[in-house]
Amino acid sequence: MANFAVAEKAPARSAASLKGALLILLIAAALVAPSFVYPLFLVKILCFVLFASALNLVLGYAGLLSFGHAAFFGGAAYIAAHSAKVWGFPFELAILSGVIFSTVLGFFFGALAIRRHGIYFAMITLALAQMVYFLAVQMPFTGGEDGIQAVPRGTFLGLVNLGDTTSMYYVVLGFTAFGLFVIWRTVHSPFGHVLAAIRENEQRATSLGLNVERYKLIAYTLSAALSGLAGSLKAIAFQLASLADVTWHMSGEVILMTLLGGMGTLIGPVVGATFVVGLEHYLSTSGLPITFIIGLVFIACVMVARRGLYGELRARLASRAAASPKE
C-alpha cells in the first residue's frame, strides 16, 4: 500500500521539480542574457513569449483554436505606436492604449465567435482578423505598406531612458513576467479549473449549471488583452508598427510556437517562442527557405513529440518516475 502511494506521488514530484528547475534556470538566464546576446533580439523573444502564452490560455487551457490573434497583437501595435508618435503619449499610456484597444476588440470578437465550435470558431476568428488587416491597409493613420515608423520610446516612469536597448530589455522583461504571472494565477484559480473542465467535456460542464459561454468569453478577452500588451511592447521597442504584425501569417506563427513548445503548459510557449524566433534569426542570413525549414521541424515534432518539446520531456520524466518508484 505504501509503495502504491509512493508510485502515485512520484510523477507529481518529478513534474514539480522539473518546473522548479526550469523556472530558476529561465529567471537566471533572463537576468544575465543582455551580457551575452543583443538586447533587442531578446526583446523580440520576450514579446513572442508573452504572445504565445496568451494564445495558450485559450488554446491549451480552454480548447479554443483562434486563427485571429494577430488582430489583437498587430492592432494594439498600431494604436500604441500612433499614441506615442502622434498624440505624444508617454510610454505607459501608449502601452495602456494598445491594451485597452485589444481588450475591447477581443470582447467583441469573442462575443461573436464563442457560440461556434471547432473549425467554425477558428474560421470566424480568421475572418474577423482579416477585417482588421484590411482596415490597417486602408486607414490613413496606419501608413499602409510603410507602417508607422520612428516611434519614440520615451522613458519609463520618467526615470529610465528607454533609448538604451538594455534598459528597454529589462522593462519588457518586467512586463512579460507580469503577463506570465497573470496567466499562471488564472490557470491555478477556480476559474482556470472551470476552463479545464470546459476543454475536456463542454456538455458535462453545461449540465452542471456553468455558464460556459461566459467563461470562454472572459478567457478570450483576457488572452486578447495580453496579446495586445505583447504587440504594444514590440511596436515601442522596435519603433515600428507594420502590416506584418496583423496578417494571418502572424496568427499561424504563434500557433506554431505554442504547439512546438507544448500547449496546455506554462513553460511550453516560452520554449516554443524562443526556439522559433531564434531559428528564424539565425537562418535569416543563410539563404535557406526559413518557412520550409520551420515546417520540417514542425512535422518532425508532430511525428516524434506530439505533446511539444517541453510537454514530451515532462511526460517522459513523469513516466520514468512512475516506472521506478522509491521504496
N, C-alpha and C positions, 0 to 999 in steps of 0.2 A: 504493500500500500504506500509506504514511504517512497519507494522507487518510482511509483506511478506519479506521485505528487511532484517529485523532482523532475521527471520527464515532462510534466505539464508546464513547469515554470522555466525550464531551460531555454526554450525558444524565445520566451518573452525577455529573459535576462540577456540573451545573445543580441536580440534586436535593440534593446535599450542601450547596451554597451556600445554597439555599432553606431547608433545615433549620437551618443555622447562623444565618442571618439571623433566622429566626423565633424560634429559641431565645433569642438575645440580646435580641430585642425583648420576648419574653414575660417574661424574667427582669427586665429593666429596668422594664417596666410593673408587674410584681407588687410590686417593692420600693417604688415611689413611689405606687401606686394608693390607699392609705389617705388620702393627702393630698388626693385629689380625689373619691373615692367613699366612701360609707358603708361602714365596715369589715365590718359584719355581713352586708351584701349580698355583699361579696366572699368572705366565709367560705362562704356558700351556694354560690357559683360553684365555689370550690375543692373543696368536698365532692362536688359532682356531677362535677367534672372527674376526681377520683380514682375515683368510682363508674363513670363511663362508660369510663375507661381500663381498669379492672378487667374490665368486661364485654368490652371489645375484645380482651382477652387470649385469651378463649375463642372469641369470635365472629369476630374478624378474623384471628387467627393459628392457631387450632385448628379453625375451621369449625363450632363448636358453638353453635347458636342456643338460648339459655336464656331462657325466659319466667319464671324463678323467682328471679332475683337479688334481688328485693325482700325475699325471706325472709332473706337474709344482711344486707342493708342495714338493714331495719327490726328484725329480730331482735336484731342487735348493738346497735342504738339502745336497745331496751328493757333489755337486760342492762346496758349501760353506765350508763344513767340510774338504774336500780334500784340498782346497785352504789354509785353516787356518793351517791344520796339516802338510801337505807335502810340500807345496810351501812357508809356513811361512808368508802368507799374514796377515796383521793386521785386526782387527775386521771389520773395514769399507770396506776394499777392498774384504774381504771374502763375506760379505753380498752383495756387489755390483756384485761380480762374479755370485752368485746364481741368482740374479735378472736379470742380462743380459742373462744368460742361459735360464731362464724360459720365458723371453720376446721373444727371438728368437724362442724357441720351440713353444710358443703359436702362433706366427705369422705363422709358417709353418703348424701347426695343424689346425689353423683356416682357412688358405687358402685352405686346403684340404677338410674341413668339412662343411663350411658355405653354400656351394652350395646345401646341402641337408636340409630337414626339418623334424621336429618331431622326431619320433623314429629312422629314418635313421641317422640323425645328432647325436643322443645320441649313437647309436651303433658304428658309425665311431670314435667318440671320445674315446669310451671304447676300441676299437681295437688298436688305436694308443697308448693309455696309457699302454696297455698290452705289447706292443713292448718295451716301456721304462722299464717296470718291468722286462722283460726277459733280457734286457741288463744289468740292475742292478744286476741280479742274476749271470750273466756270466762274466762280465768285472772284471779284476783283481783289479782295484783300489777301487772298492766298498766294498770289503771284504766279498762278498757273504752273507751267513747266519749271519755272525758276524757283518757286517756293518762296519762303520768307528767309532772307539771308541777313547776315551781320546782326544777329540778335544779341543785345547786350546781356552780359551775365550779371553785372551789378555786384552787390555784396550780400552776404548772409547776416541778417540781424544787424546790419550796419557796421559790422566789425570785421568779418572775414572777407577778404578780397577774392572773389571767385574768378578773377582773371588769371590767377595762379592755378594751373591744372591740378597740382597736388591738393590744394585746398578744395577745389571743386570735387575731386575724388572722394575726400573724406565726408563732405556734405552729402553727396549722393549715397555714399555708404550708409550714413545715418538714416536717410530717408528709406533706403532699401531695407535696412534692418527693422525699421518701424513697420513697413509694409509686411514683411515676413512674420513679425510678431503678431500683427493683426490677424493674418491668415492662421497662424498656429493657435491663437486664442479662439478663433472662430471654430476651427476643426475640433478642438478639445472641449467645446462648450456643449450644453444640451442641444443648441441649435445645430451644431455640427453632427451630432448623433442622429438628429432627425433627417439631415441631408443624406447621411449614410443609409438610413432606413428607406428613404425615397429612392435612392440609387439601386438598392438591392431588390425592392419589391414595392413599387408605387401603389399598386392596387391594395395591398395589405395596409400600407400607411394611410391610405384614404379611408379604409374600413375602420381604422382605429379613431377616426374623427379628426385627423390632422388636415389642416388647410394646405394641401400640397402646393397649389399654385402660389400661395403667398410666400411659402418658404423658398421656392425656386426663384421667385421674383426678387426677394431680398438678397439671395446668394448671387444672382446675376448682376444686380445693381452694385453690390459690393465689389464684385470682380471687375466691373466696368470702371469703378472709381479707382481701384488700384492700377488698372491698365492705363488710365488717364494720368495717374501720378508718374508712372514709368515713361510715358510719352512726353509729358511736360519736362521732366528732368533731362531727357535725351535732347529735346529741342533747345533748351537753355545751355546745356553743356556743350553741344556741338554747334550752337549758334545758327541752327538751320532747322526749318520745318519744310519737308518736301513731300511730293506725291508718293514716294517710296514707302512712307510711313503709313499710308492709308489704303494701299492696294490690297487685293485679296491674297497676293503672294505673302504679305506680311502675316496674315491670319494663318496661312498654311505653314509658314516657317515656325511660328510659335507653337502650333500644334505638334510639329515635328520635334521641337525641343522637349516638350512635355512627354511625348511618347518615348523618345530616346532615353531620357533620364529615368522615367518610371512614374506614370501618373498614379494619383492616389497616395503619393508620399510627399513629405515636406521637402526632402533633400533632392528628390529626383529631378524636378525642374531646374534646380541650381546646377546639378551635374549636366543635364541636357543643354541648357543655355550656354554654359561655359564651353562645352565641347563643340557645339555648332558654331558659335561666334569665333572661337579660337581656330577652328578648322577653316572657316571662310577667310579669316585674316591671313593665315599662313599659306593658303592656296591662292590668294589674290594675285600674287606676283609670279606664280608658277606657270601660267599659261594653260593650265589644265581646266577642263569644264567643271566648275565648282558644283553646280546643281546636280550634275550627273554623279559626281563622286559622293556627295551627301546622300543622294538617292540610293547608291550602292551600300553605303553604311547603314542606312535605314532598313534596307532589305535584309542585310546581314543580321541586324539587331532583331528584326521580326523572326527570322529563322532560328537564331541561336538564343536570344534573350528576349522573350516575348513580354516580360514584365518591365523591360527597360534595363539600363545599365545598373543603376542603384537598386531597383526593385529585384532584379535577378540575384545580385550579390546578397541582399538581405534575406531572400528566400533560401538561398543555398546555405548560408550560415545558420539560419534557423533550423533547417532540415538536418544539418550536420550535428547541431547541438541536441536535437531530439533523438537522433540515432545513437548517440553515445552519452547518455545521462550519467551524472556522477552518482556514486553510491552514497 
